[in-house]
């Protein structure tokens, strides 16, 4: 059974305060995340291995955006987002 059957997926946008490494200006940027919420029950037809994996599954978030563009009109350069790409909740 595929791991995606254990989760409900939805996209969420969160504001992050970031500093541009080029112009050093700090702003809030919208960053998209894929939120994977563990389902309440396992679907019928699962074997013992699937039940064990479902028992260990947790809700988590995966960052969709890897880069953002600076909001400073004079800069407008793109830069990588620092930090984790997966967050367990």
SEVEX-363817 format. One record per atom (N, C-alpha, C): residue number from 1; x, y, z; atom name; residue in one letter; chain. Coordinates in Angstrom, 1 decimal. Layout:
BEGIN
+------+--------+--------+--------+------+------+-------+
| resi |     xx |     yy |     zz | name | resn | chain |
+------+--------+--------+--------+------+------+-------+
|  NUM |      X |      Y |      Z |   CA |    A |     A |
...
+------+--------+--------+--------+------+------+-------+
***
This chain:
BEGIN
+------+--------+--------+--------+------+------+-------+
| resi |     xx |     yy |     zz | name | resn | chain |
+------+--------+--------+--------+------+------+-------+
|    1 |    0.9 |   -1.2 |    0.0 |    N |    X |     A |
|    1 |    0.0 |    0.0 |    0.0 |   CA |    X |     A |
|    1 |    0.9 |    1.2 |    0.0 |    C |    X |     A |
|    2 |    0.5 |    2.2 |   -0.8 |    N |    X |     A |
|    2 |    1.3 |    3.5 |   -0.9 |   CA |    X |     A |
|    2 |    1.1 |    4.3 |    0.4 |    C |    X |     A |
|    3 |    2.2 |    5.0 |    0.8 |    N |    X |     A |
|    3 |    2.1 |    5.9 |    2.0 |   CA |    X |     A |
|    3 |    1.1 |    7.0 |    1.9 |    C |    X |     A |
|    4 |    0.9 |    7.5 |    0.6 |    N |    X |     A |
|    4 |   -0.1 |    8.6 |    0.4 |   CA |    X |     A |
|    4 |   -1.5 |    8.2 |    0.9 |    C |    X |     A |
|    5 |   -1.8 |    6.9 |    0.9 |    N |    X |     A |
|    5 |   -3.1 |    6.5 |    1.4 |   CA |    X |     A |
|    5 |   -3.3 |    6.7 |    2.9 |    C |    X |     A |
|    6 |   -2.2 |    6.9 |    3.6 |    N |    X |     A |
|    6 |   -2.3 |    7.1 |    5.1 |   CA |    X |     A |
|    6 |   -2.6 |    8.6 |    5.4 |    C |    X |     A |
|    7 |   -2.5 |    9.5 |    4.5 |    N |    X |     A |
|    7 |   -2.6 |   10.9 |    4.7 |   CA |    X |     A |
|    7 |   -3.7 |   11.6 |    3.9 |    C |    X |     A |
|    8 |   -4.2 |   12.7 |    4.4 |    N |    X |     A |
|    8 |   -5.0 |   13.7 |    3.7 |   CA |    X |     A |
|    8 |   -4.1 |   14.9 |    3.4 |    C |    X |     A |
|    9 |   -4.0 |   15.3 |    2.2 |    N |    X |     A |
|    9 |   -3.1 |   16.4 |    1.8 |   CA |    X |     A |
|    9 |   -3.9 |   17.7 |    1.5 |    C |    X |     A |
|   10 |   -3.3 |   18.8 |    1.9 |    N |    X |     A |
|   10 |   -3.8 |   20.1 |    1.6 |   CA |    X |     A |
|   10 |   -2.7 |   21.1 |    1.6 |    C |    X |     A |
|   11 |   -2.8 |   22.2 |    0.7 |    N |    X |     A |
|   11 |   -1.7 |   23.2 |    0.7 |   CA |    X |     A |
|   11 |   -2.1 |   24.3 |    1.6 |    C |    X |     A |
|   12 |   -1.1 |   24.9 |    2.3 |    N |    X |     A |
|   12 |   -1.3 |   26.0 |    3.2 |   CA |    X |     A |
|   12 |   -0.2 |   27.0 |    2.9 |    C |    X |     A |
|   13 |   -0.5 |   28.3 |    3.1 |    N |    X |     A |
|   13 |    0.5 |   29.4 |    3.0 |   CA |    X |     A |
|   13 |    0.7 |   30.0 |    4.3 |    C |    X |     A |
|   14 |    2.0 |   30.1 |    4.7 |    N |    X |     A |
|   14 |    2.4 |   30.7 |    6.0 |   CA |    X |     A |
|   14 |    3.3 |   31.9 |    5.7 |    C |    X |     A |
|   15 |    3.2 |   32.9 |    6.5 |    N |    X |     A |
|   15 |    4.1 |   34.1 |    6.4 |   CA |    X |     A |
|   15 |    5.4 |   33.8 |    7.2 |    C |    X |     A |
|   16 |    6.5 |   34.0 |    6.5 |    N |    X |     A |
|   16 |    7.8 |   33.9 |    7.2 |   CA |    X |     A |
|   16 |    8.6 |   35.2 |    7.1 |    C |    X |     A |
|   17 |    9.2 |   35.6 |    8.2 |    N |    X |     A |
|   17 |   10.0 |   36.8 |    8.2 |   CA |    X |     A |
|   17 |   11.4 |   36.4 |    7.8 |    C |    X |     A |
|   18 |   11.9 |   36.9 |    6.7 |    N |    X |     A |
|   18 |   13.2 |   36.5 |    6.2 |   CA |    X |     A |
|   18 |   14.0 |   37.7 |    5.8 |    C |    X |     A |
|   19 |   15.3 |   37.6 |    5.8 |    N |    X |     A |
|   19 |   16.3 |   38.6 |    5.5 |   CA |    X |     A |
|   19 |   17.0 |   38.3 |    4.2 |    C |    X |     A |
|   20 |   16.9 |   39.2 |    3.2 |    N |    X |     A |
|   20 |   17.5 |   39.0 |    1.9 |   CA |    X |     A |
|   20 |   19.0 |   39.0 |    2.1 |    C |    X |     A |
|   21 |   19.8 |   38.0 |    1.6 |    N |    X |     A |
|   21 |   21.2 |   38.0 |    1.8 |   CA |    X |     A |
|   21 |   21.9 |   39.0 |    0.9 |    C |    X |     A |
|   22 |   21.3 |   39.5 |   -0.1 |    N |    X |     A |
|   22 |   21.9 |   40.5 |   -1.0 |   CA |    X |     A |
|   22 |   21.8 |   41.9 |   -0.5 |    C |    X |     A |
|   23 |   20.6 |   42.4 |   -0.2 |    N |    X |     A |
|   23 |   20.4 |   43.8 |    0.3 |   CA |    X |     A |
|   23 |   20.2 |   43.9 |    1.8 |    C |    X |     A |
|   24 |   20.1 |   42.8 |    2.5 |    N |    X |     A |
|   24 |   20.0 |   42.7 |    3.9 |   CA |    X |     A |
|   24 |   18.7 |   43.3 |    4.5 |    C |    X |     A |
|   25 |   17.7 |   43.4 |    3.6 |    N |    X |     A |
|   25 |   16.4 |   44.0 |    4.1 |   CA |    X |     A |
|   25 |   15.5 |   42.8 |    4.5 |    C |    X |     A |
|   26 |   14.8 |   43.1 |    5.7 |    N |    X |     A |
|   26 |   14.0 |   42.0 |    6.3 |   CA |    X |     A |
|   26 |   12.5 |   42.3 |    5.9 |    C |    X |     A |
|   27 |   11.8 |   41.3 |    5.5 |    N |    X |     A |
|   27 |   10.4 |   41.4 |    5.1 |   CA |    X |     A |
|   27 |    9.7 |   40.1 |    5.4 |    C |    X |     A |
|   28 |    8.4 |   40.1 |    5.3 |    N |    X |     A |
|   28 |    7.5 |   38.9 |    5.4 |   CA |    X |     A |
|   28 |    7.2 |   38.4 |    4.0 |    C |    X |     A |
|   29 |    7.4 |   37.1 |    3.9 |    N |    X |     A |
|   29 |    7.2 |   36.4 |    2.6 |   CA |    X |     A |
|   29 |    6.2 |   35.3 |    2.7 |    C |    X |     A |
|   30 |    5.3 |   35.1 |    1.8 |    N |    X |     A |
|   30 |    4.4 |   33.9 |    1.8 |   CA |    X |     A |
|   30 |    5.2 |   32.7 |    1.3 |    C |    X |     A |
|   31 |    5.1 |   31.6 |    2.1 |    N |    X |     A |
|   31 |    5.8 |   30.4 |    1.8 |   CA |    X |     A |
|   31 |    4.7 |   29.3 |    1.8 |    C |    X |     A |
|   32 |    4.7 |   28.5 |    0.7 |    N |    X |     A |
|   32 |    3.7 |   27.4 |    0.6 |   CA |    X |     A |
|   32 |    4.2 |   26.1 |    1.2 |    C |    X |     A |
|   33 |    3.3 |   25.4 |    1.9 |    N |    X |     A |
|   33 |    3.6 |   24.2 |    2.6 |   CA |    X |     A |
|   33 |    2.5 |   23.2 |    2.2 |    C |    X |     A |
|   34 |    2.9 |   21.9 |    2.1 |    N |    X |     A |
|   34 |    2.0 |   20.8 |    1.9 |   CA |    X |     A |
|   34 |    1.8 |   20.1 |    3.2 |    C |    X |     A |
|   35 |    0.6 |   20.2 |    3.8 |    N |    X |     A |
|   35 |    0.3 |   19.6 |    5.1 |   CA |    X |     A |
|   35 |   -0.3 |   18.2 |    4.9 |    C |    X |     A |
|   36 |    0.4 |   17.2 |    5.4 |    N |    X |     A |
|   36 |   -0.1 |   15.9 |    5.3 |   CA |    X |     A |
|   36 |   -0.6 |   15.4 |    6.7 |    C |    X |     A |
|   37 |   -1.9 |   15.3 |    6.8 |    N |    X |     A |
|   37 |   -2.6 |   15.0 |    8.1 |   CA |    X |     A |
|   37 |   -2.9 |   13.5 |    8.1 |    C |    X |     A |
|   38 |   -2.5 |   12.8 |    9.1 |    N |    X |     A |
|   38 |   -2.7 |   11.3 |    9.2 |   CA |    X |     A |
|   38 |   -4.2 |   11.1 |    9.3 |    C |    X |     A |
|   39 |   -4.7 |   10.1 |    8.6 |    N |    X |     A |
|   39 |   -6.1 |    9.7 |    8.6 |   CA |    X |     A |
|   39 |   -6.5 |    9.1 |    9.9 |    C |    X |     A |
|   40 |   -7.7 |    9.1 |   10.3 |    N |    X |     A |
|   40 |   -8.1 |    8.5 |   11.5 |   CA |    X |     A |
|   40 |   -8.1 |    7.0 |   11.5 |    C |    X |     A |
|   41 |   -8.5 |    6.4 |   10.3 |    N |    X |     A |
|   41 |   -8.6 |    5.0 |   10.2 |   CA |    X |     A |
|   41 |   -7.8 |    4.5 |    9.0 |    C |    X |     A |
|   42 |   -7.3 |    3.3 |    9.0 |    N |    X |     A |
|   42 |   -6.7 |    2.7 |    7.8 |   CA |    X |     A |
|   42 |   -7.8 |    2.2 |    6.9 |    C |    X |     A |
|   43 |   -7.5 |    2.2 |    5.6 |    N |    X |     A |
|   43 |   -8.5 |    1.7 |    4.7 |   CA |    X |     A |
|   43 |   -8.6 |    0.2 |    4.8 |    C |    X |     A |
|   44 |   -9.7 |   -0.4 |    4.5 |    N |    X |     A |
|   44 |   -9.8 |   -1.8 |    4.5 |   CA |    X |     A |
|   44 |   -8.9 |   -2.5 |    3.4 |    C |    X |     A |
|   45 |   -8.5 |   -3.7 |    3.7 |    N |    X |     A |
|   45 |   -7.7 |   -4.4 |    2.7 |   CA |    X |     A |
|   45 |   -6.2 |   -4.3 |    3.0 |    C |    X |     A |
|   46 |   -5.8 |   -3.7 |    4.2 |    N |    X |     A |
|   46 |   -4.4 |   -3.5 |    4.5 |   CA |    X |     A |
|   46 |   -3.9 |   -4.8 |    5.2 |    C |    X |     A |
|   47 |   -2.6 |   -5.1 |    4.9 |    N |    X |     A |
|   47 |   -2.0 |   -6.3 |    5.5 |   CA |    X |     A |
|   47 |   -1.3 |   -5.9 |    6.8 |    C |    X |     A |
|   48 |   -0.6 |   -6.8 |    7.5 |    N |    X |     A |
|   48 |    0.0 |   -6.5 |    8.8 |   CA |    X |     A |
|   48 |    1.1 |   -5.4 |    8.6 |    C |    X |     A |
|   49 |    1.9 |   -5.5 |    7.5 |    N |    X |     A |
|   49 |    3.0 |   -4.5 |    7.3 |   CA |    X |     A |
|   49 |    2.4 |   -3.1 |    7.2 |    C |    X |     A |
|   50 |    1.3 |   -3.0 |    6.5 |    N |    X |     A |
|   50 |    0.6 |   -1.7 |    6.3 |   CA |    X |     A |
|   50 |    0.1 |   -1.1 |    7.7 |    C |    X |     A |
|   51 |   -0.4 |   -2.0 |    8.5 |    N |    X |     A |
|   51 |   -0.9 |   -1.6 |    9.8 |   CA |    X |     A |
|   51 |    0.2 |   -1.2 |   10.7 |    C |    X |     A |
|   52 |    1.3 |   -1.8 |   10.6 |    N |    X |     A |
|   52 |    2.5 |   -1.4 |   11.4 |   CA |    X |     A |
|   52 |    3.0 |    0.0 |   11.0 |    C |    X |     A |
|   53 |    3.1 |    0.2 |    9.6 |    N |    X |     A |
|   53 |    3.5 |    1.5 |    9.1 |   CA |    X |     A |
|   53 |    2.5 |    2.6 |    9.4 |    C |    X |     A |
|   54 |    1.2 |    2.3 |    9.4 |    N |    X |     A |
|   54 |    0.2 |    3.3 |    9.7 |   CA |    X |     A |
|   54 |    0.3 |    3.7 |   11.2 |    C |    X |     A |
|   55 |    0.6 |    2.7 |   12.1 |    N |    X |     A |
|   55 |    0.8 |    3.0 |   13.5 |   CA |    X |     A |
|   55 |    1.9 |    3.9 |   13.8 |    C |    X |     A |
|   56 |    3.0 |    3.9 |   13.0 |    N |    X |     A |
|   56 |    4.1 |    4.8 |   13.2 |   CA |    X |     A |
|   56 |    4.0 |    6.1 |   12.4 |    C |    X |     A |
|   57 |    3.0 |    6.2 |   11.5 |    N |    X |     A |
|   57 |    2.8 |    7.5 |   10.7 |   CA |    X |     A |
|   57 |    2.4 |    8.6 |   11.6 |    C |    X |     A |
|   58 |    2.9 |    9.8 |   11.2 |    N |    X |     A |
|   58 |    2.6 |   11.1 |   12.0 |   CA |    X |     A |
|   58 |    2.3 |   12.2 |   11.0 |    C |    X |     A |
|   59 |    1.5 |   13.2 |   11.5 |    N |    X |     A |
|   59 |    1.2 |   14.3 |   10.7 |   CA |    X |     A |
|   59 |    2.5 |   15.2 |   10.5 |    C |    X |     A |
|   60 |    2.7 |   15.7 |    9.3 |    N |    X |     A |
|   60 |    3.9 |   16.5 |    9.0 |   CA |    X |     A |
|   60 |    3.6 |   17.5 |    7.9 |    C |    X |     A |
|   61 |    4.5 |   18.4 |    7.8 |    N |    X |     A |
|   61 |    4.4 |   19.5 |    6.7 |   CA |    X |     A |
|   61 |    5.7 |   19.4 |    5.9 |    C |    X |     A |
|   62 |    5.5 |   19.6 |    4.6 |    N |    X |     A |
|   62 |    6.7 |   19.7 |    3.6 |   CA |    X |     A |
|   62 |    6.6 |   21.0 |    2.9 |    C |    X |     A |
|   63 |    7.8 |   21.7 |    2.9 |    N |    X |     A |
|   63 |    7.8 |   23.0 |    2.3 |   CA |    X |     A |
|   63 |    7.8 |   22.8 |    0.7 |    C |    X |     A |
|   64 |    6.9 |   23.5 |    0.0 |    N |    X |     A |
|   64 |    6.8 |   23.4 |   -1.4 |   CA |    X |     A |
|   64 |    7.8 |   24.4 |   -2.1 |    C |    X |     A |
|   65 |    7.9 |   25.7 |   -1.6 |    N |    X |     A |
|   65 |    8.7 |   26.7 |   -2.1 |   CA |    X |     A |
|   65 |   10.2 |   26.5 |   -1.6 |    C |    X |     A |
|   66 |   11.1 |   26.6 |   -2.6 |    N |    X |     A |
|   66 |   12.5 |   26.5 |   -2.2 |   CA |    X |     A |
|   66 |   13.2 |   27.9 |   -2.3 |    C |    X |     A |
|   67 |   12.6 |   28.8 |   -3.1 |    N |    X |     A |
|   67 |   13.2 |   30.1 |   -3.3 |   CA |    X |     A |
|   67 |   12.1 |   31.2 |   -3.2 |    C |    X |     A |
|   68 |   12.4 |   32.4 |   -2.8 |    N |    X |     A |
|   68 |   11.5 |   33.6 |   -2.9 |   CA |    X |     A |
|   68 |   12.3 |   34.7 |   -3.5 |    C |    X |     A |
|   69 |   11.5 |   35.7 |   -4.0 |    N |    X |     A |
|   69 |   12.1 |   36.9 |   -4.6 |   CA |    X |     A |
|   69 |   12.1 |   38.0 |   -3.6 |    C |    X |     A |
|   70 |   13.1 |   38.8 |   -3.5 |    N |    X |     A |
|   70 |   13.2 |   39.9 |   -2.6 |   CA |    X |     A |
|   70 |   12.1 |   40.9 |   -2.9 |    C |    X |     A |
|   71 |   11.5 |   41.5 |   -1.9 |    N |    X |     A |
|   71 |   10.5 |   42.5 |   -2.1 |   CA |    X |     A |
|   71 |   11.0 |   43.9 |   -2.3 |    C |    X |     A |
|   72 |   12.3 |   44.1 |   -2.0 |    N |    X |     A |
|   72 |   12.9 |   45.4 |   -2.2 |   CA |    X |     A |
|   72 |   12.9 |   45.7 |   -3.7 |    C |    X |     A |
|   73 |   12.4 |   46.8 |   -4.1 |    N |    X |     A |
|   73 |   12.3 |   47.2 |   -5.5 |   CA |    X |     A |
|   73 |   13.6 |   47.3 |   -6.2 |    C |    X |     A |
|   74 |   14.6 |   47.7 |   -5.5 |    N |    X |     A |
|   74 |   16.0 |   47.9 |   -6.1 |   CA |    X |     A |
|   74 |   16.7 |   46.6 |   -6.2 |    C |    X |     A |
|   75 |   16.3 |   45.6 |   -5.4 |    N |    X |     A |
|   75 |   17.0 |   44.3 |   -5.4 |   CA |    X |     A |
|   75 |   16.3 |   43.3 |   -6.3 |    C |    X |     A |
|   76 |   15.2 |   42.8 |   -5.9 |    N |    X |     A |
|   76 |   14.4 |   41.8 |   -6.6 |   CA |    X |     A |
|   76 |   15.1 |   40.5 |   -6.9 |    C |    X |     A |
|   77 |   16.2 |   40.2 |   -6.2 |    N |    X |     A |
|   77 |   16.9 |   38.9 |   -6.5 |   CA |    X |     A |
|   77 |   16.3 |   37.8 |   -5.8 |    C |    X |     A |
|   78 |   16.4 |   36.6 |   -6.3 |    N |    X |     A |
|   78 |   15.8 |   35.4 |   -5.7 |   CA |    X |     A |
|   78 |   16.9 |   34.8 |   -4.8 |    C |    X |     A |
|   79 |   16.4 |   34.3 |   -3.6 |    N |    X |     A |
|   79 |   17.3 |   33.6 |   -2.7 |   CA |    X |     A |
|   79 |   16.7 |   32.4 |   -2.1 |    C |    X |     A |
|   80 |   17.5 |   31.4 |   -1.7 |    N |    X |     A |
|   80 |   17.1 |   30.2 |   -1.1 |   CA |    X |     A |
|   80 |   16.5 |   30.4 |    0.3 |    C |    X |     A |
|   81 |   15.5 |   29.6 |    0.6 |    N |    X |     A |
|   81 |   14.9 |   29.6 |    2.0 |   CA |    X |     A |
|   81 |   15.8 |   28.8 |    2.9 |    C |    X |     A |
|   82 |   16.2 |   29.3 |    4.1 |    N |    X |     A |
|   82 |   17.0 |   28.6 |    5.0 |   CA |    X |     A |
|   82 |   16.1 |   27.7 |    5.9 |    C |    X |     A |
|   83 |   16.7 |   26.8 |    6.6 |    N |    X |     A |
|   83 |   15.9 |   26.0 |    7.5 |   CA |    X |     A |
|   83 |   15.4 |   24.6 |    7.0 |    C |    X |     A |
|   84 |   14.5 |   24.0 |    7.7 |    N |    X |     A |
|   84 |   14.1 |   22.7 |    7.4 |   CA |    X |     A |
|   84 |   13.0 |   22.7 |    6.3 |    C |    X |     A |
|   85 |   13.0 |   21.6 |    5.6 |    N |    X |     A |
|   85 |   12.0 |   21.5 |    4.5 |   CA |    X |     A |
|   85 |   10.8 |   20.6 |    5.0 |    C |    X |     A |
|   86 |   11.1 |   19.8 |    6.1 |    N |    X |     A |
|   86 |   10.0 |   18.9 |    6.6 |   CA |    X |     A |
|   86 |    9.9 |   19.2 |    8.1 |    C |    X |     A |
|   87 |    8.7 |   19.4 |    8.6 |    N |    X |     A |
|   87 |    8.4 |   19.7 |   10.0 |   CA |    X |     A |
|   87 |    7.4 |   18.7 |   10.5 |    C |    X |     A |
|   88 |    7.7 |   18.0 |   11.6 |    N |    X |     A |
|   88 |    6.8 |   17.0 |   12.2 |   CA |    X |     A |
|   88 |    5.9 |   17.8 |   13.2 |    C |    X |     A |
|   89 |    4.6 |   17.5 |   13.1 |    N |    X |     A |
|   89 |    3.7 |   18.2 |   14.1 |   CA |    X |     A |
|   89 |    3.1 |   17.3 |   15.0 |    C |    X |     A |
+------+--------+--------+--------+------+------+-------+
***
